[in-house]
Amino acid sequence: MSQEREISVGYVARVEGQGSLEIRVSSGKIDELRLGIFEPPKFFEAFLIGRHCGEVHELTSRICGICPVPHQITALRAVENALGIRVSEQTRDLRKLMNYGSHIQSHILSLYFLAAPDYLGYESLFQMVKEHLKIVKRALKLKKLGNDLVELLGARAIHPTSAVVNGFTKVPEKEDMNLMRRRLLDAKQDACDTVEFFSSLKIPEFVRRSEHVALSTSGEFAINEGLLVSTEGMKIEEDEYRECFKESQVEYSWAKHSQVIGRGSFLVGPLARVNLNFDRLSHDAKKLAGRIGFEVPNFNPFMSHIARALEVVNAIDDCIEIIDRVPLREEDRSYEVRSGIGFAVTEAPRGLLYHSYEIEDDGSVRKADIVTPTAQNARNIENDLRELVPTIADLTDEEATLRCEMLVRAYDPCISCSVHYVNLDRPRT
Amino acid sequence: MGDKLKIAVFKMTGCAGCQMEFLRLEEELPFVLEIVEIEYFVMAKRENLEGPYDVSFVEGSISTPRELEELRGLREQSKIVVAFGDCACHGCVPSILNWIPPDIASKTVYEDFQAIHSKKESYQKICPLHEFVPIDIYLRGCPPHKNMILEVLRSITLGAKPFLRKHPVCVECKLRENVCILTFEKKACMGPVTAAGCGAICPTAYRECEGCYGPMSDANASSLAQQFLEIGLTRNDVIRKFRKYAGITEAFAREADAR
């Protein structure tokens, strides 16, 4: 039993970006607990001002190399909302395919590369190649599938280029799409094996009820648009985001902390999505969840891994459905530039992503506002840690440190995303 | 073959996209691990070792004193330093920040910038790596295609100089038998001044190149800028084109309106 303890991780490994973890316990009480972010701020909203609305998605893509696709789609939708553009059903479908591709590659990275080594006793996936080649090959195959799906839609896997305002510069060829359909079908078993594999791991039992927030819409599993709903009864439109959430600055971090106004910290990401949209998962994803005994709502943040794996199965099923219905026609993408304000929320692999833009008559950006999933999760991670630390008092320092890191990794934080932050109006001259 | 190549992957101010491209070596990974030992790669490993390293891939630009210190340290420990991607080579998209007056940013950014700034300094300026340390290999691109990463690993293993293209995107575009979108569709394509390596993916997807691999060798930026004006772009449009991925390079400085 440890009354005094110091957990200090100078540079948290196997997460995206530059973050640290400091926890100090004295006389059995937590004196200090900080998820510090020393990743430098990149001031995106500042330099977006004056840029053209047609290139905003291309620029914001560079906030994050793990989830460039949701940044692009959110920016595109916010700009389209500002300009009063309604995209075609085909564009909606192709964007959903592209975002699913992004979710698959990101989830597989998170599950196998970032999280699994902790559970199997390795320091990295690279070390697992010798003894677990089959698992590693499954991971690489699924990750490649996600990346190739993004590339098929967007011309490039990381920072795609063909998704633009009001559509795609090039619609995939029917043949290539059919080939992708076959690969998705073939990968389905690997995705199911992923669920089974992660449910066979010893996932820590730790429950802390916090508000879970996700997009939701009737008739489909929402990732690119929908209402924001929560486990505490929230139900709002995307343009009401700023009325329900607020950010505050903390001095030890370049990332701001988000809270639901009047309630507190909240969780976004795969676990929130599955908790709030369980009925809309594909038949097979639901069946698998039943088989492994996963019930919703689940408030164990470590179970995010299971939610992630279930989402991969769901993504594959949904992608096949989309491919079967999408006509793949060349479409008119022309649009008129005008002034306006637009908002959009999508689901990045790690959770809600909010963009809003004010556009001038000439199409240039007057104001930009972006809130990323990790900025929203940051305070919830700390609150979870605060409750987790006393429950692991009998572990050695080394074990306790690892357990805390595992909790952080369960959120799959994306630190590059979290520090793009700044709110800046165009200076009036 | 002798000992494995000891490699390290570092991240400075960037988006992790280049590291993600490294991890996009998927089918290739088991073979890559036969010739390299990954000693340092915080995003992918928990046990990260001190140097010396044979090759260090450095993603991102330098925007804090902490990063500068890390860069100098890794330079001393590395036989070969690779500027890994656009941010490291020439600032990329975040370098647009260099045109925003720092006082405006520092006063309006965050409610109380000083409260954080006093603890964690930021230059509020994006600097490519070569401003501080000698660079051995430049891997251009946002991100550099994974085949270029393989080319670097392969050539170093063989003791050869990596073959990295400096000709324009146009060469690759012709090889793909595309019709020139600048000439025939009057689209503002940056291909004629942009280094190749991507496979001309944008013109192949019927859209103009935006220049994400940075300037080719001997790029004639002013001629292309003139052509852009002739096909109907405004002066502002032209500045935005050149002030995007490599506005702070000498090759694009004039067209990006660097003063």
Interface residues (C-beta under 8 A of the other chain):
Chain A: Y11 A13 R14 V15 E16 G17 Q18 F38 E39 P40 P41 K42 F43 F44 A46 F47 R51 H52 E55 E58 L59 R62 I63 C64 G65 I66 P68 L109 F113 L114 P117 E123 S124 L125 F126 V129 L133 V136 K137 L140 K141 K143 K144 N147 A155 R156 A157 I158 H159 T161 S162 V164 T169 K170 S248 Q249 E251 Y252 S253 W254 K256 S364 E405 C414 S416 Y421 V422 N423 L424 D425 P427
Chain B: K11 T13 G14 C15 A16 G17 C18 Q19 M20 E21 L23 R24 E26 E27 L29 P30 L33 I38 F41 V42 M43 A44 K45 R46 E47 N48 S63 T64 R66 E67 C92 V93 P94 I96 L97 W99 I100 I104 A105 T108 V109 Y110 E111 D112 A115 I116 K119 K120 S122 Q124 C142 P143 C198 I201 C202 T204 A205 Y206 R207 E210 C212 N236 D237 R240 K244
